[in-house]
């Protein structure tokens, strides 16, 4: 790797040597700022409003072409572009060799102006790719409705010229612990890919006590992935069982120590598959490159968990159930702010559920779903025996359905609201059995919590001396009651099939909605590659 970098630096030195000769031909450094070059920059930048505005404010002075600060800036740009693959960016899209060739071939003021603007265009593409992502999330999947914190393009150029080049380029990537850890994991996986993966795939399921060649293959693969120390055993002994259990916990599997079909499927995933997941996670981290709140709620859809994060540490965690994998039930990805806790909530049945699921039942039997009240558009409860349900369809049905507070209410006994256009919230549920399952994608899109009361206590602890006592006193009234949070809390619904922790192995989860596969395919089409680096 060092030899490869040295060769790149030699090529860069040749380019800059040629560049120096080009400007020697113009006569003097001041000539680089001549009227002819400025006019060429003005013409070349005319089709890009942001770049044109920057150069206009800058008097059309070049910032890349020339000696001194410009040369150092240009050198730092090429170094960053050459290393862009380490961030999972599409290096080929920056056309590095073409830029170098155009620099070497520049002989006229017009050519110098054109290459100056081309360098700014490439810089802006690289900077925005690294800071806020290569892709536009909604174009990949309509339910990735995240508001990416895009910066004004012109501001990148303004900041660059005021900064020392190399530190400026280093600071472009997200400065989060998660991104830095993913960056390191990516490098490790590239070494594994370069070595030809983690060895032979395990041919089938295995149980403790088994022996033979299949166990040896399992042993070797666990060792290569860092889950098992040195051992020559060919028996599925306690050491292998423990290694399998740790692997299972790191992959969202039931940690029984048995290498069943689901576990073997994950063990046999190739290093290249994991590398793609990490690159996608880095892209997703760029989409969320903003302040997330000293205290915030984090729901990872693929992990089926909801967490409260305080100053980058998990202070509360509970299992969750997310939307089922069907077109109208998948949980969207977005960020918003939690403002209130509703105790003893009523359930206002969403229109889609009312007409798709309940109206056919009411047509067959007007007394069906008797726990739900029929409500007209003025909020009045309507007697069912006076309604001919058969005359309505999904478009013409004029009523809504509402379930009053109760222990069996679909929302359980508490819900947590962060008002959003998607009608998504966190809530309790009477269906407790689902939390014991490995894959928990069953809801209509909202997030069901395994320990909703404890979640409420943790949230209310910031404003109540006795959060549990206060919550229980409100609950016992049986009345629907809204508790406003004095300090609203940011909520981030994310989707990560690869994520890290401060200790231990990287965590991987299954792509329950197939979203990360879409993202990887889009990145690959843009020119992102899975690199294999020889150690």
C-alpha positions as CSV (number, residue, x, y, z in Angstrom):
1,X,0.0,0.0,0.0
2,X,2.9,2.4,0.8
3,X,4.6,1.6,-2.5
4,X,1.3,2.3,-4.3
5,X,1.0,5.7,-2.6
6,X,4.7,6.5,-3.4
7,X,4.0,5.8,-7.1
8,X,1.0,8.1,-7.0
9,X,3.1,10.8,-5.4
10,X,5.8,10.5,-8.1
11,X,3.1,10.9,-10.8
12,X,1.8,14.0,-9.0
13,X,5.3,15.5,-8.9
14,X,5.6,15.0,-12.6
15,X,2.3,16.8,-13.1
16,X,3.3,19.8,-11.1
17,X,6.7,19.9,-12.8
18,X,4.9,20.2,-16.1
19,X,2.6,22.8,-14.6
20,X,5.5,24.9,-13.6
21,X,6.9,24.8,-17.1
22,X,3.5,25.9,-18.5
23,X,3.5,29.0,-16.3
24,X,7.1,29.7,-17.0
25,X,6.0,30.0,-20.7
26,X,3.4,32.6,-19.7
27,X,6.3,34.8,-18.4
28,X,5.6,35.4,-14.7
29,X,3.3,34.3,-11.9
30,X,1.3,37.5,-12.2
31,X,0.4,36.6,-15.7
32,X,-1.8,33.8,-14.3
33,X,-4.1,36.5,-13.2
34,X,-4.1,38.3,-16.5
35,X,-7.3,39.7,-18.0
36,X,-7.3,36.9,-20.6
37,X,-7.3,34.1,-18.0
38,X,-9.9,35.9,-15.9
39,X,-12.1,36.2,-19.0
40,X,-11.6,32.5,-19.7
41,X,-12.6,31.6,-16.2
42,X,-15.7,33.8,-16.5
43,X,-16.8,32.1,-19.7
44,X,-16.0,28.6,-18.4
45,X,-18.0,29.0,-15.2
46,X,-21.0,30.6,-16.8
47,X,-23.0,27.4,-16.9
48,X,-22.6,26.7,-13.1
49,X,-24.4,29.4,-11.1
50,X,-22.6,28.6,-7.8
51,X,-19.1,28.5,-9.3
52,X,-19.8,31.6,-11.4
53,X,-20.9,33.4,-8.3
54,X,-17.8,32.5,-6.4
55,X,-15.4,33.5,-9.1
56,X,-17.3,36.7,-9.7
57,X,-17.0,37.6,-6.0
58,X,-13.3,36.6,-6.1
59,X,-12.5,38.8,-9.1
60,X,-12.2,35.7,-11.3
61,X,-8.8,35.0,-9.7
62,X,-7.7,31.3,-10.1
63,X,-7.5,29.3,-6.9
64,X,-5.9,26.1,-8.3
65,X,-3.7,27.1,-11.2
66,X,-0.5,28.9,-10.2
67,X,2.3,28.8,-7.7
68,X,2.4,29.2,-3.9
69,X,-1.0,28.6,-2.2
70,X,-2.7,27.6,-5.5
71,X,-0.1,24.9,-6.1
72,X,-0.5,23.6,-2.5
73,X,-4.2,23.6,-2.8
74,X,-4.0,21.7,-6.1
75,X,-1.7,19.1,-4.7
76,X,-4.0,18.6,-1.7
77,X,-7.0,18.2,-4.0
78,X,-5.2,15.4,-6.0
79,X,-4.1,13.6,-2.9
80,X,-7.7,13.7,-1.6
81,X,-9.1,12.4,-5.0
82,X,-6.5,9.6,-5.2
83,X,-7.6,8.5,-1.7
84,X,-11.3,8.9,-2.2
85,X,-11.8,5.1,-2.5
86,X,-10.9,4.7,1.2
87,X,-14.2,6.6,1.9
88,X,-16.2,4.4,-0.4
89,X,-16.5,7.1,-3.0
90,X,-16.6,6.7,-6.8
91,X,-12.9,7.6,-7.6
92,X,-13.5,7.0,-11.3
93,X,-16.1,9.8,-11.4
94,X,-13.5,12.4,-10.5
95,X,-11.6,11.7,-13.8
96,X,-8.2,12.2,-12.1
97,X,-6.1,11.1,-15.1
98,X,-8.1,13.3,-17.5
99,X,-7.6,16.3,-15.2
100,X,-3.8,15.7,-15.1
101,X,-3.7,15.4,-18.8
102,X,-5.6,18.6,-19.3
103,X,-3.2,20.4,-16.9
104,X,-0.2,19.1,-18.8
105,X,-1.7,20.1,-22.1
106,X,-2.7,23.7,-21.1
107,X,-1.0,26.2,-23.4
108,X,-3.4,29.0,-23.8
109,X,-5.3,31.3,-21.5
110,X,-8.6,29.7,-22.6
111,X,-7.3,26.2,-21.7
112,X,-6.0,27.5,-18.3
113,X,-9.5,29.0,-17.6
114,X,-11.2,25.8,-18.6
115,X,-9.1,23.6,-16.4
116,X,-9.4,26.0,-13.5
117,X,-13.2,25.7,-13.6
118,X,-13.0,21.9,-14.2
119,X,-10.9,21.6,-11.0
120,X,-13.5,23.6,-9.0
121,X,-16.3,21.4,-10.4
122,X,-14.5,18.3,-9.4
123,X,-13.6,19.7,-6.0
124,X,-17.3,20.5,-5.3
125,X,-18.4,17.0,-6.5
126,X,-15.9,15.4,-4.2
127,X,-16.6,17.6,-1.2
128,X,-20.4,17.2,-1.3
129,X,-20.0,13.4,-2.0
130,X,-17.8,13.1,1.1
131,X,-19.8,15.3,3.4
132,X,-23.4,14.7,2.5
133,X,-23.4,11.6,0.3
134,X,-23.1,10.4,-3.3
135,X,-26.8,9.6,-3.7
136,X,-30.1,11.4,-3.1
137,X,-31.9,9.1,-0.7
138,X,-35.5,9.6,-2.0
139,X,-34.4,8.6,-5.5
140,X,-33.2,5.3,-4.2
141,X,-36.3,4.5,-2.1
142,X,-39.3,6.7,-1.6
143,X,-39.5,5.8,2.1
144,X,-36.0,7.1,2.8
145,X,-37.4,10.5,3.5
146,X,-34.4,11.8,5.4
147,X,-33.6,15.5,5.0
148,X,-29.9,15.5,4.1
149,X,-28.1,18.5,5.6
150,X,-26.7,19.9,2.3
151,X,-24.4,22.8,2.4
152,X,-24.3,25.7,-0.1
153,X,-21.9,24.7,-2.8
154,X,-20.3,28.2,-3.0
155,X,-19.5,28.0,0.7
156,X,-17.1,25.1,0.1
157,X,-15.0,27.3,-2.2
158,X,-15.1,30.2,0.2
159,X,-14.0,28.0,3.1
160,X,-11.3,26.3,1.1
161,X,-9.4,29.5,0.2
162,X,-9.5,30.6,3.8
163,X,-8.1,27.3,5.1
164,X,-4.9,25.3,5.1
165,X,-5.6,22.8,2.3
166,X,-4.8,19.4,3.9
167,X,-6.6,19.9,7.2
168,X,-9.5,21.3,5.3
169,X,-9.8,18.1,3.2
170,X,-9.4,15.9,6.2
171,X,-12.3,17.7,8.0
172,X,-14.8,17.2,5.1
173,X,-15.8,13.6,6.1
174,X,-18.3,13.2,9.0
175,X,-16.6,13.7,12.3
176,X,-18.6,11.1,14.2
177,X,-17.3,8.2,16.1
178,X,-19.5,5.9,14.0
179,X,-18.0,7.1,10.7
180,X,-14.4,6.8,12.0
181,X,-15.0,3.3,13.2
182,X,-16.7,2.3,9.9
183,X,-13.7,3.8,8.1
184,X,-11.4,1.5,10.0
185,X,-13.6,-1.6,9.6
186,X,-13.7,-0.9,5.8
187,X,-9.9,-1.0,5.7
188,X,-9.9,-4.4,7.6
189,X,-12.5,-5.8,5.3
190,X,-10.5,-4.7,2.2
191,X,-7.5,-6.7,3.6
192,X,-9.8,-9.8,4.0
193,X,-11.1,-9.4,0.4
194,X,-7.5,-9.1,-0.8
195,X,-6.6,-12.3,1.0
196,X,-9.5,-14.1,-0.8
197,X,-12.2,-14.0,1.9
198,X,-12.2,-15.8,5.3
199,X,-11.7,-19.3,3.8
200,X,-13.8,-22.1,2.7
201,X,-17.6,-21.9,3.3
202,X,-19.1,-24.2,5.9
203,X,-21.0,-26.9,4.0
204,X,-24.0,-27.2,6.4
205,X,-25.6,-26.8,9.8
206,X,-23.7,-28.1,12.8
207,X,-24.5,-28.7,16.5
208,X,-22.3,-28.9,19.6
209,X,-20.7,-32.3,19.9
210,X,-20.3,-32.7,16.1
211,X,-16.9,-33.4,14.7
212,X,-14.9,-33.9,11.4
213,X,-14.0,-31.7,8.5
214,X,-17.0,-29.5,8.6
215,X,-16.2,-28.5,12.1
216,X,-12.6,-27.7,11.0
217,X,-14.0,-25.5,8.3
218,X,-16.2,-23.7,10.8
219,X,-13.3,-23.3,13.2
220,X,-11.1,-21.8,10.5
221,X,-13.7,-19.4,9.4
222,X,-14.4,-18.2,13.0
223,X,-10.7,-17.8,13.5
224,X,-10.3,-15.7,10.3
225,X,-13.2,-13.4,11.4
226,X,-11.7,-12.9,14.8
227,X,-14.2,-14.9,16.9
228,X,-12.0,-17.8,17.9
229,X,-8.4,-18.0,19.2
230,X,-5.8,-20.6,18.3
231,X,-7.0,-24.1,18.5
232,X,-6.7,-27.3,16.3
233,X,-9.9,-28.9,17.5
234,X,-12.1,-30.7,15.0
235,X,-14.8,-31.1,17.6
236,X,-17.7,-28.7,18.1
237,X,-16.5,-28.1,21.7
238,X,-17.2,-25.3,24.3
239,X,-14.8,-22.9,22.7
240,X,-16.5,-23.1,19.3
241,X,-19.9,-22.9,20.9
242,X,-19.0,-19.8,22.7
243,X,-17.5,-18.3,19.5
244,X,-20.7,-19.1,17.7
245,X,-22.8,-17.4,20.4
246,X,-20.8,-14.2,20.2
247,X,-21.1,-14.3,16.4
248,X,-24.9,-14.7,16.8
249,X,-25.2,-11.8,19.1
250,X,-23.2,-9.6,16.7
251,X,-25.5,-10.6,13.9
252,X,-28.9,-10.3,15.5
253,X,-29.4,-14.0,15.8
254,X,-30.7,-16.1,18.7
255,X,-27.6,-16.7,20.7
256,X,-28.0,-20.5,21.4
257,X,-24.5,-21.5,20.3
258,X,-26.0,-23.8,17.6
259,X,-24.8,-23.3,14.1
260,X,-28.2,-23.8,12.4
261,X,-29.1,-22.8,8.9
262,X,-29.7,-19.1,9.6
263,X,-26.4,-18.9,11.5
264,X,-24.4,-20.7,8.8
265,X,-25.9,-18.5,6.2
266,X,-24.5,-15.4,8.1
267,X,-21.2,-17.1,8.8
268,X,-20.8,-17.9,5.1
269,X,-21.3,-14.3,4.0
270,X,-18.3,-13.2,2.1
271,X,-16.0,-10.4,3.2
272,X,-17.0,-8.5,0.0
273,X,-20.7,-8.7,1.1
274,X,-19.8,-7.2,4.5
275,X,-17.6,-4.6,2.8
276,X,-20.6,-3.5,0.7
277,X,-22.7,-3.2,3.9
278,X,-20.1,-1.0,5.5
279,X,-19.7,1.2,2.5
280,X,-23.5,1.7,2.4
281,X,-23.4,2.5,6.2
282,X,-20.8,5.2,5.5
283,X,-23.0,6.7,2.8
284,X,-25.9,6.7,5.3
285,X,-23.8,8.3,7.9
286,X,-23.1,11.1,5.4
287,X,-26.8,11.6,5.0
288,X,-27.1,12.1,8.7
289,X,-24.1,14.4,9.0
290,X,-25.5,16.9,11.5
291,X,-25.9,17.5,15.2
292,X,-28.2,14.7,16.5
293,X,-28.8,16.0,20.0
294,X,-26.9,15.4,23.3
295,X,-29.9,13.3,24.2
296,X,-31.8,11.6,21.4
297,X,-33.8,8.5,20.6
298,X,-32.3,6.2,18.0
299,X,-34.4,3.5,16.3
300,X,-32.5,1.2,14.0
301,X,-35.1,-0.5,11.9
302,X,-33.0,-3.5,11.0
303,X,-31.8,-4.1,14.6
304,X,-35.4,-4.0,16.0
305,X,-34.3,-1.8,18.9
306,X,-35.1,1.7,20.3
307,X,-32.4,3.4,22.3
308,X,-32.0,6.6,24.3
309,X,-28.6,8.1,23.7
310,X,-27.0,10.5,26.2
311,X,-23.7,12.1,25.1
312,X,-22.9,9.3,22.7
313,X,-23.7,6.5,25.3
314,X,-26.7,4.2,25.3
315,X,-28.6,4.8,28.6
316,X,-31.7,2.8,27.8
317,X,-32.5,0.1,25.2
318,X,-35.6,-1.9,24.4
319,X,-36.7,-4.3,21.7
320,X,-39.0,-3.0,19.1
321,X,-41.3,-4.2,16.4
322,X,-41.2,-2.3,13.1
323,X,-43.3,-2.2,9.9
324,X,-43.9,-5.4,8.0
325,X,-42.1,-5.9,4.7
326,X,-45.0,-5.0,2.4
327,X,-45.6,-1.9,0.3
328,X,-47.9,0.0,2.6
329,X,-46.4,-1.1,6.0
330,X,-42.6,-0.5,5.8
331,X,-41.3,2.0,8.4
332,X,-39.9,5.1,6.7
333,X,-36.5,6.7,7.6
334,X,-36.5,10.3,8.9
335,X,-35.6,12.5,11.9
336,X,-38.0,14.6,13.9
337,X,-38.5,15.8,17.5
338,X,-40.5,14.0,20.2
339,X,-42.8,16.5,22.0
340,X,-45.2,14.6,24.1
341,X,-46.2,11.4,25.8
342,X,-49.8,10.3,25.6
343,X,-51.0,8.0,28.5
344,X,-54.1,5.9,28.0
345,X,-54.2,6.8,24.3
346,X,-57.2,6.4,22.0
347,X,-56.4,4.8,18.6
348,X,-57.6,6.8,15.6
349,X,-57.5,4.0,13.1
350,X,-55.6,5.2,10.0
351,X,-57.7,5.6,6.9
352,X,-55.7,3.0,5.0
353,X,-56.4,0.3,7.7
354,X,-60.0,1.4,8.0
355,X,-60.9,0.9,4.3
356,X,-58.5,-2.0,3.5
357,X,-58.9,-4.2,6.5
358,X,-62.1,-3.2,8.5
359,X,-64.6,-2.1,5.8
360,X,-64.7,-5.6,4.2
361,X,-65.3,-7.0,7.7
362,X,-68.1,-4.5,8.4
363,X,-69.8,-5.3,5.1
364,X,-69.9,-9.0,6.0
365,X,-71.0,-8.3,9.6
366,X,-71.9,-4.8,10.8
367,X,-71.1,-5.8,14.4
368,X,-67.6,-6.9,13.5
369,X,-64.7,-5.3,15.4
370,X,-67.1,-4.2,18.1
371,X,-64.3,-2.6,20.2
372,X,-64.0,0.2,17.6
373,X,-66.4,3.1,17.5
374,X,-67.8,4.4,14.3
375,X,-67.3,8.2,14.0
376,X,-68.6,10.7,11.5
377,X,-66.8,13.7,10.1
378,X,-68.1,15.9,12.9
379,X,-66.6,13.6,15.6
380,X,-70.0,12.1,16.6
381,X,-70.3,8.4,17.4
382,X,-72.7,6.7,15.0
383,X,-74.8,3.6,15.7
384,X,-73.9,0.8,13.3
385,X,-77.4,-0.5,12.9
386,X,-78.3,2.7,11.0
387,X,-75.5,2.3,8.4
388,X,-75.6,0.2,5.2
389,X,-72.0,-0.6,4.9
390,X,-72.5,-2.4,1.6
391,X,-73.1,0.8,-0.3
392,X,-69.6,2.2,0.4
393,X,-66.2,1.5,-1.1
394,X,-62.7,2.6,-0.1
395,X,-63.2,6.0,-1.7
396,X,-66.7,6.8,-0.5
397,X,-66.7,5.4,3.1
398,X,-67.6,8.6,5.1
399,X,-66.7,7.4,8.6
400,X,-63.6,6.8,10.7
401,X,-62.9,4.3,13.4
402,X,-61.7,4.9,16.9
403,X,-60.7,2.7,19.7
404,X,-61.1,4.2,23.2
405,X,-58.4,3.8,25.9
406,X,-58.2,0.3,27.4
407,X,-55.7,-2.4,28.3
408,X,-56.3,-4.0,25.0
409,X,-56.0,-0.9,22.8
410,X,-53.9,-1.4,19.7
411,X,-51.5,1.3,21.0
412,X,-51.4,-0.2,24.5
413,X,-51.3,2.2,27.4
414,X,-48.8,4.8,26.1
415,X,-47.6,6.4,22.9
416,X,-44.8,8.8,22.2
417,X,-45.4,11.5,19.6
418,X,-43.0,13.3,17.3
419,X,-45.5,14.9,14.8
420,X,-44.6,14.1,11.3
421,X,-46.3,13.8,7.8
422,X,-46.0,10.0,7.9
423,X,-48.1,9.4,11.0
424,X,-45.3,7.4,12.6
425,X,-44.8,7.2,16.4
426,X,-43.6,4.9,19.1
427,X,-46.1,3.1,21.3
428,X,-47.0,0.2,23.6
429,X,-48.8,-2.9,22.3
430,X,-50.9,-5.7,23.8
431,X,-49.2,-8.1,21.4
432,X,-46.2,-8.9,23.7
433,X,-45.4,-12.2,22.1
434,X,-43.8,-10.6,19.0
435,X,-40.9,-9.3,21.1
436,X,-39.5,-12.7,21.6
437,X,-39.0,-13.3,17.9
438,X,-35.7,-12.8,16.1
439,X,-37.1,-10.8,13.1
440,X,-39.7,-8.3,14.4
441,X,-41.2,-6.7,11.3
442,X,-45.0,-7.0,11.9
443,X,-46.5,-3.5,12.4
444,X,-48.3,-1.1,10.1
445,X,-45.3,1.1,10.1
446,X,-45.2,2.5,13.7
447,X,-42.6,1.4,16.2
448,X,-43.9,-0.9,19.0
449,X,-41.8,-0.9,22.2
450,X,-41.0,-4.0,24.3
451,X,-40.6,-1.9,27.5
452,X,-42.8,1.2,26.9
453,X,-43.3,2.1,30.6
454,X,-39.5,2.0,31.3
455,X,-39.0,4.1,28.2
456,X,-41.4,6.6,29.5
457,X,-39.7,6.7,32.9
458,X,-36.4,7.3,31.3
459,X,-37.8,10.2,29.2
460,X,-39.7,11.8,32.2
461,X,-36.7,11.5,34.5
462,X,-35.4,14.8,33.0
463,X,-38.4,16.7,34.4
464,X,-39.9,14.6,37.2
465,X,-38.4,13.8,40.6
466,X,-40.3,10.5,40.7
467,X,-40.9,9.7,37.0
468,X,-42.3,6.2,37.7
469,X,-44.7,7.4,40.4
470,X,-45.9,10.3,38.3
471,X,-46.5,8.2,35.2
472,X,-48.3,5.5,37.2
473,X,-50.6,8.1,38.8
474,X,-51.6,9.4,35.4
475,X,-52.1,5.8,34.1
476,X,-54.4,4.9,36.9
477,X,-56.9,7.6,36.0
478,X,-57.8,5.6,32.8
479,X,-58.2,9.0,31.0
480,X,-56.4,9.9,27.9
481,X,-53.7,12.4,29.1
482,X,-51.0,14.2,27.2
483,X,-47.7,15.0,29.0
484,X,-45.6,17.6,27.2
485,X,-41.8,17.1,27.3
486,X,-40.2,20.2,28.7
487,X,-37.1,19.4,26.6
488,X,-38.2,18.0,23.3
489,X,-36.0,15.1,22.2
490,X,-34.7,14.5,18.7
491,X,-35.8,11.1,17.2
492,X,-33.8,9.4,14.4
493,X,-35.3,6.4,12.6
494,X,-32.3,4.9,10.8
495,X,-31.7,1.7,8.8
496,X,-28.2,0.2,9.2
497,X,-27.3,-3.3,8.3
498,X,-23.7,-2.6,9.5
499,X,-23.0,-0.5,12.6
500,X,-20.3,-0.4,15.3
501,X,-19.9,-0.1,19.0
502,X,-17.0,1.3,21.1
503,X,-16.0,-2.3,22.0
504,X,-16.2,-5.6,20.3
505,X,-16.9,-6.6,16.7
506,X,-18.8,-4.7,14.1
507,X,-22.5,-5.5,14.1
508,X,-24.4,-6.8,11.0
509,X,-28.1,-7.2,10.5
510,X,-30.2,-8.6,7.7
511,X,-31.5,-6.2,5.0
512,X,-35.2,-6.7,6.0
513,X,-36.6,-4.3,3.4
514,X,-33.9,-4.7,0.8
515,X,-33.0,-1.0,1.0
516,X,-29.3,-1.4,1.4
517,X,-29.1,-3.6,-1.7
518,X,-30.7,-0.8,-3.6
519,X,-28.2,1.7,-2.2
520,X,-25.3,-0.5,-3.0
521,X,-26.4,-1.1,-6.6
522,X,-26.8,2.7,-7.0
523,X,-23.4,3.3,-5.6
524,X,-21.8,0.7,-7.9
525,X,-23.5,2.3,-10.9
526,X,-21.9,5.6,-9.9
527,X,-18.5,4.0,-9.8
528,X,-18.0,2.8,-6.2
529,X,-15.9,-0.4,-6.1
530,X,-15.2,-3.2,-3.6
531,X,-11.4,-3.0,-3.2
532,X,-9.3,-5.9,-2.2
533,X,-6.0,-4.7,-0.6
534,X,-3.1,-7.0,-0.2
535,X,-1.7,-6.9,3.3
